[in-house]
């Protein structure tokens, strides 16, 4: 992790995405392998898919800060190539898989939280029972001492 915090360091995202794809059995045998460059241009559709839109100055801002709807620059290039269609379908499949994983992990954490709450309740009840029994035992010992 220390390497990832350095300036201009590569992040481990490709490895994590590969793990997610393998977990959800996304077929990757037919996809072309391309080396990702440090500085690589992205289309406006890709940036828009991250939840950003262009403002009047041409800067990309989050959708919540946008004064107008996003600019549709790529609308006239829809029939350009089928390869983008395949990659967007694969991207949608991967995103759906990640959402399913997020739901699965969220469900598991909720289950853990429920179990911990149950344990906490049980330990609280055990503490009350032990305290009650100890008090009863202490009063019996007190009665025996008085009788002696």
HELIX and SHEET records of a PDB file:
HELIX    1   1 UNK A    2  UNK A    5  1                                   4    
HELIX    2   2 UNK A   13  UNK A   23  1                                  11    
HELIX    3   3 UNK A   44  UNK A   49  1                                   6    
HELIX    4   4 UNK A   63  UNK A   65  5                                   3    
HELIX    5   5 UNK A   74  UNK A   77  5                                   4    
HELIX    6   6 UNK A   82  UNK A  147  1                                  66    
SHEET    1   A 2 UNK A  52  UNK A  54  0                                        
SHEET    2   A 2 UNK A  60  UNK A  62 -1                                        
END                                                                             
